[in-house]
Amino acid sequence: MSIFCLGVNHKTSPLEIRERLAFAEKTLPESLREILEVEEIEETVVLSTCNRVEVYGASEFSERAMDQLSSFLVGHFDVDGHEVDFYRHESEAAAQHLFEVASGLDSMVLGETEIFGQVKKAYKTALEAGVTGRRMNKLFQQSFSIGKLVRNNSKIQHGSTSIGSVAVDVAEKIFGDLKGCGVMIIGAGEMSRTTAQSLVSRGASGIIVSNRSFDKAVELADTLKGRAMRFDDWESALSEVDILIGSTAAPHPVIKADAIEKHMKHRRGRPLFLIDIAVPRDIEEEIRGINNAFLFNIDQLTQIAKDGQERRQEQIIFCRKLIAEHLEEKGIGALKSIPDNGKGPRSIDPNRPITNP
């Protein structure tokens, strides 16, 4: 039994492809169980974020499993197989890839903080869905230990370490001082929170949070000392804001060009900065043609992120050395011989708590 990883990320596929392959959070448990029905796959975890869609698995025949999985994903998402170039990692290479992902070494923004939580959430979802077993459990638990090791013993997180902080850097170039700038957040997830916190730390104020689940909007607004607004009413508050963040899990754009164009006519030249950190995208691309509306999506933030990334390149070498030293001492747990306890490859208590690193 070995392990594998099949996926795409911001380095290998444009946003247009990644958003079509993105797994919806609310249906992910069902999708995980469908993946487990793919021939040769014994265990699985799906990591689906704005920058990557990766399927990890365990199989006796990894190459055959990845062939079957590739066909399943193309059919599941109704994409042309010629448009998608999945990367494939097997055995030690698959483990090394996950360890670097969890450590922030494979991120668009080197050392980003969000990915560690996203990896933990992906594993927790798979665990609760009952689709992990001894290989995936060991692999992901070890990735948490390595992620923490790297962050605690390197300077990989110095500088802008999230999409949110990079977006805030761009906002400052547009507005100068962000003091007094009003912010509206559409969506109440972790990316929304970290981006808003970065804006607040630079002086932005008057935070408004709108979300389909009003309770979640209230919870995030309280954290940011802002106010919550029901999703159907967000357009009515556009006149109060200078920065609009789209970060929902909607399968289609929720911020339409006609709404923004109608609003811009009353701003008298006052710019509106729109940050789309959702995959699939939340904000219609046609907004780019509206005067004084400045739209940036995930892929457009890549070039801006590269400046900080180049300054931290030496940290990649140091972090990989930390990982290598850990593996020299501990080995890769998911690839060690695991005796059969007679309960089958996926015998697991889905209510078992996740061990914190």
C-alpha contacts under 8 A as a table, 3 or more apart, distances in Angstrom:
res1	aa1	res2	aa2	distance
1	M	58	A	6.68
1	M	59	S	5.40
1	M	60	E	4.30
1	M	61	F	7.52
1	M	335	L	7.99
2	S	58	A	5.58
2	S	59	S	5.52
2	S	60	E	6.00
2	S	61	F	7.60
2	S	62	S	6.79
2	S	90	E	7.56
2	S	91	S	5.77
2	S	335	L	6.46
3	I	56	Y	7.31
3	I	57	G	5.58
3	I	58	A	4.32
3	I	59	S	6.22
3	I	62	S	6.89
3	I	90	E	5.95
3	I	91	S	5.10
3	I	94	A	6.76
3	I	95	A	7.74
3	I	135	R	7.36
3	I	334	A	7.60
3	I	335	L	7.52
4	F	56	Y	5.67
4	F	57	G	5.39
4	F	58	A	6.33
4	F	59	S	7.78
4	F	62	S	6.25
4	F	66	M	7.80
4	F	88	R	7.32
4	F	89	H	5.52
4	F	90	E	4.28
4	F	91	S	5.99
4	F	94	A	5.30
4	F	95	A	7.92
5	C	54	E	6.60
5	C	55	V	5.59
5	C	56	Y	4.41
5	C	57	G	6.49
5	C	87	Y	7.98
5	C	88	R	5.79
5	C	89	H	5.06
5	C	90	E	6.44
5	C	94	A	5.45
6	L	54	E	5.69
6	L	55	V	5.31
6	L	56	Y	6.60
6	L	66	M	6.65
6	L	70	S	7.81
6	L	86	F	6.21
6	L	87	Y	5.73
6	L	88	R	4.77
6	L	89	H	6.59
7	G	52	R	7.28
7	G	53	V	5.51
7	G	54	E	4.09
7	G	55	V	6.12
7	G	86	F	5.10
7	G	87	Y	5.49
7	G	88	R	6.89
8	V	11	K	7.91
8	V	12	T	5.99
8	V	13	S	6.11
8	V	18	R	7.19
8	V	52	R	5.68
8	V	53	V	5.56
8	V	54	E	6.41
8	V	85	D	7.24
8	V	86	F	5.41
8	V	87	Y	6.30
9	N	12	T	5.47
9	N	13	S	5.85
9	N	18	R	7.20
9	N	51	N	5.48
9	N	52	R	3.99
9	N	53	V	6.38
9	N	54	E	7.95
10	H	13	S	5.64
10	H	14	P	6.37
10	H	15	L	7.29
10	H	18	R	7.94
10	H	51	N	5.18
10	H	52	R	6.33
10	H	108	M	6.96
10	H	299	D	7.48
11	K	14	P	7.87
12	T	85	D	7.38
13	S	16	E	8.00
13	S	17	I	6.14
13	S	18	R	6.54
13	S	84	V	7.48
13	S	85	D	7.47
14	P	17	I	5.60
14	P	18	R	6.44
14	P	299	D	7.52
15	L	18	R	5.00
15	L	19	E	5.94
15	L	279	V	7.77
15	L	298	I	7.65
15	L	299	D	6.49
16	E	19	E	5.68
16	E	20	R	6.67
17	I	20	R	5.28
17	I	21	L	6.45
17	I	83	E	7.72
17	I	84	V	7.23
18	R	21	L	5.15
18	R	22	A	6.08
18	R	50	C	7.71
18	R	51	N	7.50
18	R	52	R	6.87
18	R	53	V	6.99
18	R	279	V	7.41
18	R	280	P	7.81
19	E	22	A	5.15
19	E	50	C	7.77
19	E	279	V	5.02
19	E	280	P	4.30
19	E	281	R	7.21
20	R	77	F	6.69
20	R	79	V	7.61
20	R	280	P	6.99
21	L	53	V	6.94
21	L	73	L	7.73
21	L	77	F	6.07
22	A	48	S	6.01
22	A	49	T	7.42
22	A	53	V	6.33
22	A	279	V	7.02
22	A	280	P	7.09
23	F	27	T	7.51
23	F	28	L	6.21
23	F	31	S	7.89
23	F	48	S	6.12
23	F	53	V	7.91
24	A	27	T	5.56
24	A	28	L	5.95
24	A	249	A	6.99
24	A	251	P	7.78
25	E	28	L	5.16
25	E	249	A	7.34
26	K	29	P	7.56
27	T	30	E	5.49
27	T	31	S	6.30
28	L	31	S	4.88
28	L	32	L	6.03
28	L	125	T	7.91
29	P	32	L	5.12
29	P	33	R	6.48
29	P	125	T	6.77
29	P	126	A	6.89
29	P	129	A	5.59
30	E	33	R	5.23
30	E	34	E	6.36
31	S	34	E	4.97
31	S	35	I	6.22
32	L	35	I	5.08
32	L	36	L	6.33
32	L	44	T	7.04
32	L	45	V	7.25
32	L	46	V	7.20
32	L	126	A	6.97
32	L	129	A	7.46
32	L	131	V	6.93
33	R	36	L	5.03
33	R	37	E	6.63
33	R	129	A	7.45
33	R	131	V	6.66
34	E	37	E	5.21
34	E	38	V	7.01
35	I	38	V	5.30
35	I	41	I	7.59
35	I	44	T	7.43
35	I	69	L	7.40
35	I	72	F	7.85
36	L	39	E	7.92
36	L	41	I	5.77
36	L	42	E	6.43
36	L	43	E	6.48
36	L	44	T	6.71
36	L	131	V	6.92
37	E	41	I	7.23
38	V	41	I	5.92
38	V	65	A	7.64
38	V	68	Q	6.63
38	V	69	L	6.58
38	V	72	F	7.49
39	E	65	A	6.47
39	E	68	Q	6.59
40	E	59	S	5.85
40	E	60	E	6.94
40	E	61	F	6.48
40	E	62	S	7.68
40	E	64	R	7.08
40	E	65	A	5.11
41	I	44	T	7.37
41	I	57	G	6.54
41	I	58	A	6.12
41	I	59	S	5.16
41	I	65	A	5.88
42	E	57	G	7.08
42	E	58	A	5.49
42	E	59	S	5.51
42	E	345	P	7.04
42	E	346	R	7.55
43	E	57	G	5.22
43	E	58	A	5.12
43	E	59	S	7.41
43	E	131	V	5.50
43	E	132	T	4.84
43	E	133	G	5.92
43	E	135	R	7.69
43	E	136	M	6.75
43	E	345	P	7.88
43	E	346	R	6.99
44	T	55	V	6.89
44	T	56	Y	5.45
44	T	57	G	4.20
44	T	58	A	6.65
44	T	126	A	7.16
44	T	131	V	5.89
44	T	132	T	5.69
44	T	136	M	6.94
45	V	55	V	5.92
45	V	56	Y	5.16
45	V	57	G	6.43
45	V	122	A	6.62
45	V	123	Y	6.09
45	V	126	A	5.50
45	V	131	V	7.51
45	V	132	T	6.97
45	V	136	M	7.37
46	V	53	V	7.36
46	V	54	E	5.82
46	V	55	V	4.57
46	V	56	Y	6.26
46	V	122	A	6.13
46	V	123	Y	7.73
46	V	126	A	7.43
47	L	52	R	7.33
47	L	53	V	5.73
47	L	54	E	5.12
47	L	55	V	6.38
47	L	56	Y	8.00
47	L	118	Q	7.47
47	L	119	V	6.52
47	L	122	A	5.45
48	S	51	N	7.97
48	S	52	R	5.84
48	S	53	V	4.36
48	S	54	E	6.36
48	S	122	A	7.78
49	T	52	R	5.29
49	T	53	V	6.34
49	T	118	Q	7.48
49	T	279	V	7.45
50	C	277	I	7.18
50	C	278	A	6.33
50	C	279	V	5.06
50	C	280	P	7.94
50	C	298	I	7.44
51	N	107	S	7.60
51	N	108	M	7.28
51	N	298	I	7.89
56	Y	136	M	7.92
57	G	136	M	6.98
58	A	62	S	7.37
58	A	135	R	6.53
58	A	136	M	7.03
59	S	62	S	5.34
59	S	65	A	6.82
61	F	64	R	5.58
61	F	65	A	6.12
62	S	65	A	4.90
62	S	66	M	6.07
62	S	90	E	6.97
63	E	66	M	5.21
63	E	67	D	6.29
64	R	67	D	5.09
64	R	68	Q	6.28
65	A	68	Q	5.18
65	A	69	L	6.00
66	M	69	L	4.87
66	M	70	S	5.92
66	M	88	R	7.63
67	D	70	S	5.27
67	D	71	S	6.50
68	Q	71	S	5.28
68	Q	72	F	6.22
69	L	72	F	4.90
69	L	73	L	6.16
70	S	73	L	5.28
70	S	74	V	6.28
70	S	86	F	7.66
71	S	74	V	5.25
71	S	75	G	6.23
71	S	81	G	7.91
72	F	75	G	5.23
72	F	76	H	5.83
73	L	76	H	4.90
73	L	77	F	6.01
74	V	77	F	5.60
74	V	78	D	5.69
74	V	79	V	5.24
74	V	80	D	6.69
74	V	81	G	5.85
75	G	78	D	4.86
75	G	79	V	6.74
79	V	83	E	7.36
79	V	84	V	7.94
80	D	83	E	5.42
80	D	84	V	7.17
81	G	84	V	5.55
82	H	85	D	7.41
88	R	94	A	7.98
89	H	93	A	5.38
89	H	94	A	4.55
89	H	97	H	7.66
90	E	93	A	5.45
90	E	94	A	4.83
90	E	95	A	7.91
91	S	94	A	5.38
91	S	95	A	6.56
91	S	335	L	7.22
92	E	95	A	5.17
92	E	96	Q	6.06
92	E	332	I	7.56
92	E	335	L	7.83
93	A	96	Q	5.05
93	A	97	H	6.06
94	A	97	H	5.15
94	A	98	L	6.40
95	A	98	L	5.24
95	A	99	F	6.19
95	A	139	L	6.94
95	A	332	I	7.40
96	Q	99	F	5.09
96	Q	100	E	6.24
97	H	100	E	5.24
97	H	101	V	6.17
98	L	101	V	4.92
98	L	102	A	6.08
98	L	143	S	6.71
99	F	102	A	5.24
99	F	103	S	6.17
99	F	143	S	5.05
99	F	146	I	6.47
99	F	147	G	6.80
99	F	323	I	7.79
100	E	103	S	4.98
100	E	104	G	6.25
100	E	105	L	5.08
100	E	106	D	5.94
100	E	147	G	7.81
100	E	320	R	7.93
101	V	104	G	5.29
101	V	105	L	5.87
101	V	106	D	5.06
101	V	107	S	6.82
101	V	115	I	7.35
101	V	116	F	7.99
102	A	105	L	7.70
102	A	115	I	6.27
102	A	116	F	5.08
102	A	119	V	6.49
102	A	143	S	6.19
102	A	144	F	6.92
102	A	146	I	7.67
102	A	147	G	5.18
103	S	106	D	7.90
103	S	111	G	6.90
103	S	116	F	6.91
103	S	146	I	6.95
103	S	147	G	4.21
103	S	148	K	7.35
103	S	150	V	6.14
103	S	151	R	6.90
104	G	107	S	5.43
104	G	109	V	7.94
104	G	110	L	5.86
104	G	111	G	4.21
104	G	112	E	5.47
104	G	113	T	7.17
104	G	115	I	6.62
104	G	116	F	7.39
104	G	147	G	7.75
104	G	156	I	7.98
105	L	110	L	5.70
105	L	111	G	5.95
105	L	316	I	6.61
106	D	110	L	6.97
107	S	110	L	5.32
107	S	111	G	6.95
107	S	112	E	6.67
107	S	115	I	7.86
108	M	112	E	7.99
108	M	302	T	6.31
108	M	305	A	7.04
109	V	112	E	5.50
109	V	160	S	7.43
109	V	161	T	5.77
109	V	162	S	5.93
109	V	163	I	6.63
109	V	302	T	7.62
109	V	305	A	5.60
109	V	306	K	7.42
109	V	308	G	7.90
109	V	309	Q	6.65
110	L	156	I	7.05
110	L	157	Q	7.51
110	L	161	T	6.39
110	L	308	G	7.86
110	L	309	Q	5.58
110	L	312	R	7.62
111	G	156	I	5.05
111	G	157	Q	4.78
111	G	158	H	7.87
111	G	161	T	5.50
111	G	162	S	7.81
112	E	115	I	6.49
112	E	157	Q	6.68
112	E	160	S	7.83
112	E	161	T	4.11
112	E	162	S	4.61
112	E	163	I	7.63
113	T	116	F	6.28
113	T	117	G	7.70
113	T	157	Q	7.55
113	T	161	T	6.21
113	T	162	S	6.15
114	E	117	G	5.57
114	E	118	Q	6.31
114	E	162	S	6.88
114	E	190	E	7.74
114	E	191	M	7.41
115	I	118	Q	4.82
115	I	119	V	6.10
116	F	119	V	5.29
116	F	120	K	6.43
116	F	144	F	7.59
116	F	147	G	7.00
117	G	120	K	5.09
117	G	121	K	6.10
118	Q	121	K	5.03
118	Q	122	A	6.09
119	V	122	A	5.10
119	V	123	Y	6.31
120	K	123	Y	5.23
120	K	124	K	6.14
120	K	140	F	7.91
120	K	144	F	7.50
121	K	124	K	5.00
121	K	125	T	6.12
122	A	125	T	5.27
122	A	126	A	6.36
123	Y	126	A	5.13
123	Y	127	L	5.98
123	Y	140	F	6.91
124	K	127	L	4.98
124	K	128	E	6.09
124	K	354	I	7.15
125	T	128	E	5.28
125	T	129	A	6.15
126	A	129	A	4.99
126	A	130	G	6.33
126	A	131	V	5.64
126	A	132	T	6.17
127	L	130	G	5.21
127	L	131	V	6.21
127	L	132	T	5.59
127	L	350	P	5.52
128	E	131	V	7.85
128	E	350	P	4.56
128	E	351	N	6.65
129	A	350	P	6.97
130	G	346	R	7.39
130	G	348	I	6.98
130	G	349	D	7.73
130	G	350	P	5.75
131	V	346	R	6.74
132	T	135	R	7.66
132	T	136	M	5.64
132	T	137	N	6.46
132	T	346	R	6.02
132	T	348	I	7.62
133	G	136	M	5.69
133	G	137	N	5.94
133	G	345	P	5.70
133	G	346	R	4.26
133	G	347	S	6.45
133	G	348	I	6.51
134	R	137	N	5.15
134	R	138	K	6.08
134	R	334	A	7.42
134	R	338	I	7.75
134	R	345	P	6.90
134	R	346	R	7.12
135	R	138	K	5.40
135	R	139	L	6.08
135	R	333	G	7.87
135	R	334	A	4.64
135	R	335	L	7.28
136	M	139	L	4.95
136	M	140	F	6.02
136	M	334	A	6.80
137	N	140	F	5.54
137	N	141	Q	6.01
137	N	334	A	7.77
138	K	141	Q	5.24
138	K	142	Q	6.06
138	K	333	G	5.68
138	K	334	A	5.11
139	L	142	Q	5.35
139	L	143	S	6.31
139	L	332	I	7.49
139	L	333	G	6.39
139	L	334	A	4.97
140	F	143	S	4.85
140	F	144	F	6.41
141	Q	144	F	5.31
141	Q	145	S	6.67
141	Q	355	T	7.28
141	Q	357	P	7.64
142	Q	145	S	5.11
142	Q	146	I	6.24
142	Q	332	I	7.95
142	Q	333	G	7.27
143	S	146	I	5.09
143	S	147	G	5.93
144	F	147	G	5.09
144	F	148	K	6.22
144	F	356	N	7.62
144	F	357	P	5.48
145	S	148	K	5.33
145	S	149	L	6.12
145	S	357	P	5.03
146	I	149	L	4.88
146	I	150	V	6.12
146	I	323	I	6.67
146	I	326	H	7.68
147	G	150	V	5.35
147	G	151	R	6.32
148	K	151	R	5.25
148	K	152	N	6.01
148	K	357	P	6.74
149	L	152	N	5.34
149	L	153	N	6.11
149	L	322	L	7.81
150	V	153	N	5.38
150	V	154	S	5.89
150	V	156	I	7.92
150	V	319	C	5.92
150	V	322	L	6.67
150	V	323	I	7.41
151	R	154	S	5.69
151	R	155	K	7.25
151	R	156	I	6.66
151	R	157	Q	7.01
154	S	157	Q	7.83
154	S	315	Q	7.06
154	S	318	F	7.44
154	S	319	C	6.68
155	K	158	H	5.51
155	K	315	Q	6.66
156	I	312	R	6.66
156	I	315	Q	5.80
156	I	316	I	7.45
156	I	319	C	7.78
157	Q	160	S	7.53
157	Q	161	T	5.70
158	H	161	T	7.01
159	G	308	G	6.63
160	S	165	S	5.52
160	S	166	V	6.02
160	S	305	A	7.78
160	S	308	G	6.71
161	T	165	S	6.65
161	T	166	V	7.68
162	S	165	S	5.26
162	S	166	V	6.42
163	I	166	V	5.17
163	I	167	A	6.13
163	I	195	T	7.42
163	I	277	I	7.76
163	I	298	I	7.69
163	I	301	L	7.47
164	G	167	A	5.09
164	G	168	V	6.24
164	G	191	M	7.09
164	G	192	S	7.97
164	G	194	T	6.15
164	G	195	T	3.90
164	G	196	A	7.53
164	G	198	S	6.57
165	S	168	V	5.00
165	S	169	D	6.35
165	S	195	T	6.34
165	S	198	S	5.68
165	S	199	L	7.84
166	V	169	D	5.06
166	V	170	V	6.56
166	V	301	L	7.03
166	V	304	I	7.02
166	V	305	A	6.32
167	A	170	V	5.11
167	A	171	A	6.27
167	A	195	T	7.63
167	A	275	I	7.00
167	A	301	L	7.02
168	V	171	A	4.87
168	V	172	E	6.27
168	V	195	T	7.45
168	V	198	S	6.61
168	V	199	L	5.94
169	D	172	E	5.28
169	D	173	K	6.62
170	V	173	K	5.14
170	V	174	I	6.58
171	A	174	I	5.14
171	A	175	F	6.10
171	A	176	G	7.66
171	A	178	L	7.71
171	A	273	F	6.94
172	E	175	F	5.17
172	E	176	G	4.68
172	E	177	D	6.17
172	E	178	L	6.23
173	K	176	G	5.49
174	I	273	F	7.95
175	F	178	L	6.28
177	D	202	R	7.97
177	D	203	G	7.68
178	L	181	C	5.41
178	L	199	L	7.69
178	L	202	R	6.17
178	L	203	G	5.32
178	L	204	A	5.32
179	K	202	R	6.99
179	K	203	G	4.12
179	K	204	A	5.08
179	K	205	S	7.19
180	G	203	G	6.51
180	G	204	A	5.31
180	G	205	S	5.47
180	G	206	G	7.72
181	C	203	G	7.54
181	C	204	A	4.79
181	C	205	S	5.86
181	C	206	G	7.51
181	C	241	V	6.87
181	C	242	D	5.73
181	C	243	I	7.32
182	G	204	A	6.19
182	G	205	S	5.39
182	G	206	G	5.02
182	G	207	I	6.23
182	G	240	E	6.22
182	G	241	V	4.15
182	G	242	D	5.18
182	G	243	I	6.36
183	V	196	A	7.75
183	V	204	A	7.02
183	V	205	S	6.76
183	V	206	G	6.27
183	V	207	I	4.91
183	V	208	I	6.21
183	V	241	V	5.18
183	V	242	D	6.08
183	V	243	I	4.81
183	V	244	L	5.96
183	V	245	I	7.72
184	M	207	I	5.85
184	M	208	I	4.60
184	M	209	V	5.86
184	M	210	S	7.54
184	M	238	L	7.93
184	M	241	V	6.27
184	M	243	I	6.35
184	M	244	L	4.93
184	M	245	I	6.22
185	I	188	A	7.37
185	I	192	S	6.65
185	I	196	A	7.65
185	I	207	I	7.61
185	I	208	I	6.15
185	I	209	V	4.81
185	I	210	S	6.11
185	I	244	L	6.05
185	I	245	I	4.78
185	I	246	G	6.33
185	I	247	S	7.45
186	I	192	S	7.96
186	I	209	V	6.22
186	I	210	S	4.96
186	I	211	N	5.84
186	I	231	F	7.84
186	I	244	L	7.63
186	I	245	I	5.99
186	I	246	G	5.01
186	I	247	S	5.96
186	I	248	T	6.46
187	G	192	S	6.58
187	G	209	V	7.23
187	G	210	S	6.13
187	G	211	N	4.83
187	G	212	R	7.57
187	G	217	A	7.58
187	G	246	G	6.56
187	G	247	S	4.96
187	G	248	T	4.39
187	G	249	A	7.69
188	A	192	S	5.78
188	A	193	R	6.90
188	A	209	V	7.13
188	A	210	S	7.38
188	A	211	N	6.08
188	A	216	K	6.24
188	A	217	A	5.80
188	A	220	L	6.37
188	A	247	S	7.35
188	A	248	T	7.22
189	G	192	S	5.32
189	G	193	R	6.42
189	G	247	S	7.15
189	G	248	T	7.37
190	E	193	R	5.07
190	E	194	T	6.27
191	M	194	T	5.31
191	M	195	T	6.09
191	M	247	S	7.00
191	M	277	I	7.57
192	S	195	T	5.32
192	S	196	A	6.07
192	S	245	I	7.36
192	S	246	G	7.91
192	S	247	S	5.98
193	R	196	A	5.21
193	R	197	Q	6.06
193	R	220	L	7.07
194	T	197	Q	5.02
194	T	198	S	6.19
195	T	198	S	5.14
195	T	199	L	6.36
196	A	199	L	5.02
196	A	200	V	6.14
196	A	207	I	7.89
196	A	224	L	7.73
197	Q	200	V	5.04
197	Q	201	S	6.10
197	Q	224	L	7.18
198	S	201	S	5.14
198	S	202	R	6.59
199	L	202	R	5.27
199	L	203	G	6.61
199	L	204	A	5.41
200	V	203	G	5.11
200	V	204	A	4.60
200	V	205	S	6.18
201	S	204	A	7.25
204	A	207	I	7.90
206	G	226	G	6.03
206	G	227	R	7.91
206	G	241	V	8.00
207	I	221	A	7.25
207	I	224	L	7.05
207	I	225	K	7.36
207	I	226	G	4.57
207	I	227	R	6.47
208	I	221	A	6.86
208	I	226	G	5.73
208	I	227	R	5.10
208	I	228	A	5.76
208	I	229	M	6.84
209	V	217	A	5.51
209	V	218	V	7.50
209	V	220	L	7.14
209	V	221	A	5.76
209	V	226	G	7.40
209	V	227	R	6.28
209	V	228	A	4.78
209	V	229	M	5.97
210	S	214	F	7.29
210	S	217	A	5.65
210	S	228	A	5.90
210	S	229	M	4.81
210	S	230	R	5.58
210	S	231	F	5.13
210	S	234	W	6.35
211	N	214	F	5.72
211	N	216	K	7.02
211	N	217	A	5.35
211	N	229	M	7.44
211	N	230	R	6.41
211	N	231	F	5.07
211	N	248	T	7.84
212	R	230	R	7.00
212	R	231	F	5.22
213	S	216	K	5.55
213	S	217	A	6.60
214	F	217	A	4.92
214	F	218	V	6.20
214	F	228	A	7.47
214	F	229	M	7.37
214	F	230	R	5.93
214	F	231	F	7.52
215	D	218	V	5.11
215	D	219	E	6.24
216	K	219	E	4.98
216	K	220	L	6.23
217	A	220	L	5.32
217	A	221	A	5.97
217	A	228	A	5.41
217	A	229	M	7.18
217	A	230	R	7.98
218	V	221	A	5.07
218	V	222	D	6.07
218	V	227	R	7.01
218	V	228	A	5.04
218	V	229	M	7.99
219	E	222	D	5.32
219	E	223	T	6.48
220	L	223	T	5.07
220	L	224	L	6.37
221	A	224	L	5.12
221	A	225	K	5.83
221	A	226	G	4.68
221	A	227	R	5.08
221	A	228	A	5.58
222	D	225	K	4.91
222	D	226	G	6.06
222	D	227	R	6.99
223	T	226	G	7.68
229	M	233	D	6.65
229	M	234	W	6.47
230	R	233	D	5.50
230	R	234	W	6.74
231	F	234	W	5.68
232	D	235	E	7.76
233	D	236	S	5.71
233	D	237	A	7.60
234	W	237	A	5.69
234	W	238	L	7.08
235	E	238	L	5.41
235	E	259	A	7.49
236	S	239	S	7.49
237	A	240	E	5.60
237	A	241	V	7.28
238	L	241	V	5.54
238	L	263	H	7.17
239	S	263	H	7.40
239	S	267	R	7.31
241	V	244	L	7.08
241	V	272	L	7.73
242	D	271	P	6.83
242	D	272	L	5.02
242	D	273	F	6.23
243	I	272	L	5.86
243	I	273	F	4.72
243	I	274	L	5.87
243	I	275	I	7.62
244	L	272	L	7.39
244	L	273	F	6.20
244	L	274	L	4.77
244	L	275	I	6.24
245	I	274	L	5.87
245	I	275	I	4.76
245	I	276	D	6.01
245	I	277	I	7.40
246	G	255	I	7.72
246	G	274	L	7.62
246	G	275	I	6.18
246	G	276	D	4.81
246	G	277	I	6.09
246	G	278	A	6.30
246	G	282	D	5.51
246	G	283	I	6.72
247	S	276	D	6.53
247	S	277	I	5.38
247	S	278	A	4.59
247	S	282	D	6.75
248	T	278	A	6.09
248	T	282	D	6.78
249	A	278	A	7.03
249	A	279	V	7.46
249	A	280	P	7.48
250	A	253	P	7.14
250	A	254	V	7.37
250	A	280	P	7.19
250	A	282	D	7.15
251	P	280	P	5.90
251	P	281	R	7.89
252	H	280	P	6.52
252	H	281	R	6.66
252	H	282	D	6.42
253	P	256	K	6.86
253	P	280	P	7.77
253	P	281	R	5.82
253	P	282	D	4.01
253	P	283	I	5.12
253	P	284	E	5.85
254	V	282	D	5.29
254	V	283	I	6.31
254	V	284	E	7.89
255	I	259	A	7.44
255	I	260	I	7.79
255	I	282	D	6.06
255	I	283	I	4.76
255	I	284	E	6.35
256	K	259	A	5.53
256	K	260	I	6.62
256	K	283	I	6.42
256	K	284	E	5.56
256	K	287	I	7.77
257	A	260	I	5.20
257	A	261	E	6.01
257	A	283	I	7.88
257	A	284	E	5.93
257	A	285	E	7.74
257	A	286	E	5.85
257	A	287	I	4.97
258	D	261	E	5.06
258	D	262	K	6.08
259	A	262	K	5.30
259	A	263	H	6.28
260	I	263	H	5.07
260	I	264	M	6.05
260	I	287	I	7.27
261	E	264	M	5.14
261	E	265	K	6.65
261	E	287	I	7.61
261	E	290	I	6.40
262	K	265	K	5.73
262	K	266	H	7.71
263	H	266	H	5.79
263	H	267	R	7.07
264	M	267	R	5.19
264	M	268	R	7.54
264	M	269	G	7.74
264	M	291	N	7.96
264	M	292	N	7.87
264	M	293	A	7.87
265	K	268	R	6.72
267	R	270	R	5.21
267	R	271	P	7.75
269	G	292	N	6.51
270	R	292	N	6.94
271	P	292	N	4.67
271	P	293	A	5.88
271	P	294	F	7.47
272	L	292	N	6.33
272	L	293	A	4.92
272	L	294	F	6.25
273	F	293	A	6.05
273	F	294	F	4.86
273	F	295	L	6.23
274	L	293	A	7.23
274	L	294	F	5.89
274	L	295	L	4.68
274	L	296	F	6.36
275	I	295	L	6.06
275	I	296	F	5.22
275	I	297	N	6.11
276	D	281	R	6.56
276	D	282	D	6.23
276	D	283	I	6.22
276	D	295	L	7.39
276	D	296	F	6.13
276	D	297	N	4.62
276	D	298	I	6.58
277	I	281	R	7.33
277	I	282	D	7.88
277	I	297	N	6.02
277	I	298	I	5.49
278	A	281	R	4.95
278	A	282	D	5.84
278	A	298	I	7.62
279	V	282	D	7.49
281	R	284	E	7.60
281	R	297	N	7.86
283	I	287	I	7.82
284	E	287	I	6.03
285	E	288	R	5.98
286	E	289	G	5.87
286	E	290	I	7.75
287	I	290	I	5.42
287	I	293	A	6.88
287	I	295	L	7.13
288	R	291	N	7.97
288	R	293	A	6.69
288	R	294	F	6.68
288	R	295	L	6.19
289	G	293	A	7.99
290	I	293	A	5.65
296	F	300	Q	5.87
296	F	301	L	6.82
297	N	300	Q	5.41
297	N	301	L	6.59
298	I	301	L	5.47
298	I	302	T	7.07
299	D	302	T	5.31
300	Q	303	Q	6.61
300	Q	304	I	7.78
301	L	304	I	5.32
301	L	305	A	6.19
302	T	305	A	5.09
302	T	306	K	6.37
303	Q	306	K	5.16
303	Q	307	D	7.41
304	I	307	D	6.09
304	I	308	G	7.97
305	A	308	G	5.77
305	A	309	Q	6.29
306	K	309	Q	4.71
306	K	310	E	5.98
307	D	310	E	5.47
307	D	311	R	6.74
308	G	311	R	5.23
308	G	312	R	6.58
309	Q	312	R	5.19
309	Q	313	Q	6.27
310	E	313	Q	5.24
311	R	314	E	7.66
312	R	315	Q	5.28
312	R	316	I	7.11
313	Q	316	I	5.37
313	Q	317	I	7.29
314	E	317	I	5.51
314	E	318	F	6.64
315	Q	318	F	4.95
315	Q	319	C	5.94
316	I	319	C	5.09
316	I	320	R	6.07
317	I	320	R	5.24
317	I	321	K	6.28
318	F	321	K	5.10
318	F	322	L	6.45
319	C	322	L	4.99
319	C	323	I	6.37
320	R	323	I	5.01
320	R	324	A	6.07
321	K	324	A	4.99
321	K	325	E	6.11
322	L	325	E	5.22
322	L	326	H	6.27
323	I	326	H	5.10
323	I	327	L	6.21
324	A	327	L	5.12
324	A	328	E	6.02
325	E	328	E	5.05
325	E	329	E	6.35
326	H	329	E	5.29
326	H	330	K	5.92
326	H	331	G	7.48
327	L	330	K	4.98
327	L	331	G	4.42
327	L	332	I	6.29
328	E	331	G	5.71
330	K	333	G	7.58
332	I	335	L	5.65
332	I	336	K	6.75
333	G	336	K	5.41
340	D	343	K	7.44
340	D	344	G	7.30
340	D	345	P	7.92
341	N	344	G	7.33
343	K	346	R	7.76
343	K	347	S	5.55
344	G	347	S	5.60
349	D	352	R	5.43
